[in-house]
Amino acid sequence: TSVDGVWGPGLLGSLPGVVSGPLTLSSLGTNWMREILSLIHSDGDPGWVRSVLNWDRAPWVESRPGLEAALKYPPPRLLCSHLPVQLFPKSLQRSKAKIIYTLRCPKDVLVSLYHFSKLVRYFRDPGSLDSFLEDFLSGNVMYGSWFDHVTGWMGLKGNENFFSITYEELQQDLQGSVRRICHFLGKELSEEQVAAVVENASFQSMKGNKMSNFSQLSDEYMDHQKGELLRKGICGDWRNHLSEAQSQRFDTIFRERMQGLGMTFPWD
């Protein structure tokens, strides 16, 4: 189904006017941010992330079961979404919710989404990388255009309850990033607790944690024989997949679509 340019498996539920607690929205990088926020929420204690599935810790608000589960949690609660800004109520911007928006190099998003689409059974076959590139650039992918998604959410930049960070910043300085996130949330952690968040939110820790690596996701939804959802956790992997012509094609569209945003990115 397609709603306002968003492709999905028909799981959109009704959203409340106000969502309380930290909220993470992203193109990709959501799983890492969810792990970081789960650990911040538990003061660095890894017990929660090792005993509760990540999608139960921070449910997806675009799925009816996820939304219903989230509304039962006491605030401050963790919520996740990939939805574009226009599908959220305007009241979100005036609410007590803390919105954390995670961006990632769109070429890495493309490659990651391409592999992800091969694993998830309810996604349509992505076809060749070349054809998927054209789908991605035209916004003919789940949740719609990356360019529209980013420009939409970054329109909230400057709002008191909005914080954005890139996947690349998390990679370069996870400890500093955790401190910045804590400051935004008004959450005070000791140096030892910050160190515990950093240690347990590392890619290797997540990859080895069955509650976070999606190995427990039913075969009904994901074909585990085709690979793992957490693949490499690195920046710049697109260079191993895109040809020079494909990269140049991407750059041309990127410049056309993002020139009015007035932002610089770590991958520029």
C-alpha positions in Angstrom: 0.0 0.0 0.0 1.1 3.6 -0.5 0.1 6.5 1.8 1.3 10.0 1.0 4.2 8.4 -1.0 5.1 6.0 1.8 5.3 2.3 0.8 4.5 -0.2 3.6 3.1 -3.6 4.3 -0.2 -2.2 5.5 0.8 -1.9 9.1 0.1 1.8 9.7 -1.9 2.4 12.8 -3.6 5.5 14.1 -1.2 7.8 16.0 -2.1 9.8 19.2 -1.8 13.5 19.3 1.0 13.5 21.8 3.8 10.9 22.2 5.8 11.2 25.4 9.4 10.2 26.0 12.4 9.9 23.7 11.5 9.2 20.1 13.9 8.1 17.4 13.2 8.5 13.7 15.6 7.7 10.9 16.2 6.7 7.4 18.6 4.0 8.7 20.7 3.8 11.8 17.6 3.3 13.9 18.7 0.0 15.4 21.9 1.4 16.7 20.2 4.5 18.1 17.6 2.2 19.7 20.4 0.3 21.4 22.1 3.5 22.6 18.9 4.9 24.0 18.0 1.6 25.7 21.3 1.7 27.5 21.0 5.4 28.4 17.5 4.6 29.7 18.9 1.9 32.0 21.9 4.0 33.1 24.4 1.8 31.2 23.2 -1.5 32.8 23.1 -4.0 29.9 20.6 -6.2 31.6 17.6 -4.8 29.7 19.2 -5.0 26.3 20.3 -8.6 27.0 16.9 -9.8 28.2 14.3 -7.9 26.1 14.0 -7.9 22.3 14.9 -4.5 20.8 11.5 -4.1 19.1 9.9 -4.6 22.5 12.1 -2.1 24.2 11.3 0.6 21.7 8.2 -0.5 19.6 7.5 0.7 16.1 4.7 3.2 16.2 3.7 2.5 12.6 2.6 -1.0 13.5 -0.6 -1.3 15.4 0.8 -4.0 17.8 3.8 -1.8 18.4 1.7 1.3 19.1 -0.6 -0.5 21.4 2.4 -1.9 23.3 4.0 1.4 23.6 1.0 3.1 25.0 1.0 0.7 27.9 4.5 1.7 28.9 5.0 4.4 31.6 6.8 7.5 30.5 9.5 8.2 29.6 9.1 5.5 26.9 11.2 4.7 23.9 9.5 4.7 20.5 10.8 4.1 17.0 9.7 5.0 13.5 10.9 5.3 9.9 7.8 7.4 9.0 8.2 10.8 7.3 7.3 13.9 9.2 4.0 14.5 7.4 2.5 11.3 8.9 2.9 12.6 12.5 0.5 15.0 14.1 1.6 18.6 14.3 1.2 18.5 18.1 4.3 16.3 18.2 6.4 19.4 17.7 4.8 21.1 20.8 4.8 18.0 23.0 7.1 16.8 25.7 8.5 14.2 23.3 12.2 14.3 22.6 12.8 13.6 18.9 16.2 12.1 17.9 16.7 12.0 14.1 19.5 9.8 12.8 20.9 10.4 9.3 23.3 8.3 7.4 25.2 8.7 4.1 22.4 7.9 1.5 24.7 5.7 -0.6 25.3 3.5 2.5 21.5 3.6 3.1 20.9 2.5 -0.5 23.3 -0.5 -0.1 22.0 -1.4 3.3 18.4 -1.3 2.2 19.2 -3.3 -0.9 20.6 -6.2 1.2 17.8 -5.8 3.8 15.2 -6.1 1.1 16.6 -9.4 0.1 16.2 -10.8 3.6 12.7 -9.6 4.5 10.0 -11.8 3.1 7.2 -9.2 2.8 9.4 -6.8 0.8 9.2 -7.0 -3.0 12.3 -8.4 -4.7 14.7 -5.5 -5.2 16.0 -6.8 -8.5 19.4 -5.7 -9.7 21.4 -3.0 -7.8 21.1 -0.8 -10.8 17.3 -1.0 -10.9 17.1 -0.6 -7.2 19.3 2.5 -7.4 16.7 4.1 -9.8 13.9 3.1 -7.4 15.8 4.6 -4.5 16.5 7.9 -6.3 12.8 8.2 -7.4 11.5 7.4 -3.9 9.9 4.2 -5.1 11.0 2.3 -1.9 9.4 1.6 1.5 8.8 4.9 3.4 9.3 6.9 0.3 12.0 9.3 -0.8 15.2 9.6 1.4 15.5 13.2 0.2 12.0 14.1 1.1 12.3 12.3 4.4 15.5 14.2 5.4 14.3 17.6 4.2 11.0 17.1 6.0 12.4 16.2 9.4 15.3 18.6 9.2 12.6 21.3 8.9 12.3 20.9 12.7 15.9 21.9 13.2 16.0 24.6 15.8 13.0 23.2 17.7 13.8 22.7 21.4 12.7 19.1 21.3 14.5 18.1 18.1 18.0 16.7 17.9 19.8 15.3 14.9 22.9 13.3 14.6 24.6 11.2 11.8 25.6 7.6 11.8 29.1 8.9 10.8 29.3 11.0 14.0 28.3 8.0 16.1 31.1 6.0 14.4 33.7 8.7 14.8 33.0 9.5 18.5 30.5 7.3 20.2 31.4 8.5 23.7 31.0 12.1 22.8 27.8 11.4 20.9 26.4 9.6 24.0 27.2 12.6 26.1 25.5 14.9 23.6 22.4 12.7 23.5 22.3 12.6 27.3 22.5 16.4 27.4 19.6 16.7 25.0 17.5 14.3 27.0 18.4 15.9 30.3 19.8 12.6 31.5 22.8 12.6 33.8 25.2 9.7 33.6 28.5 9.2 35.4 31.7 8.6 33.4 31.4 4.9 34.3 27.8 4.7 33.0 28.7 6.5 29.8 31.6 4.0 29.3 29.1 1.1 29.9 26.7 2.6 27.2 29.6 2.9 24.7 30.9 -0.7 25.4 27.5 -2.3 25.2 26.3 -0.3 22.2 29.3 -1.3 20.0 28.6 -3.1 16.8 30.3 -6.2 18.0 28.2 -6.2 21.2 25.0 -5.8 19.3 26.0 -8.4 16.7 26.6 -10.9 19.5 23.4 -10.1 21.4 20.5 -12.2 20.3 18.1 -9.6 21.7 19.5 -7.0 19.3 20.8 -8.8 16.2 17.4 -9.9 14.9 18.3 -13.6 15.0 15.1 -14.1 17.0 12.9 -12.6 14.3 10.5 -15.3 12.9 11.4 -17.0 9.7 7.9 -15.9 8.6 9.3 -12.4 8.3 13.0 -12.8 7.6 15.0 -15.4 5.5 17.9 -16.0 7.9 19.5 -18.4 5.3 20.2 -15.4 3.1 22.3 -13.5 5.6 22.3 -11.4 8.7 20.6 -8.1 9.2 23.6 -6.6 11.1 26.2 -7.0 8.3 29.3 -4.7 8.7 28.3 -1.6 10.7 30.8 0.6 8.8 30.8 3.8 6.9 31.5 4.0 3.2 30.7 0.4 2.3 28.9 1.7 -0.8 32.3 2.0 -2.4 32.4 -1.8 -2.5 29.1 -2.0 -4.4 28.5 1.0 -6.6 30.3 1.6 -9.9 31.8 5.0 -10.7 28.8 5.7 -13.1 26.3 4.7 -10.4 28.0 6.9 -7.8 28.1 9.9 -10.2 24.4 9.4 -11.0 23.6 9.4 -7.3 25.7 12.6 -6.7 23.9 14.4 -9.5 20.5 13.7 -7.9 21.8 14.4 -4.4 23.0 17.9 -5.4 19.7 18.6 -7.2 17.5 17.5 -4.3 19.5 18.8 -1.3 20.9 22.1 -2.5 18.2 24.1 -0.7 18.7 22.5 2.7 21.7 24.7 3.6 23.4 21.9 5.5 26.8 20.1 5.2 27.2 16.4 5.9 30.1 14.3 7.0 30.0 12.3 3.7 30.1 15.5 1.5 
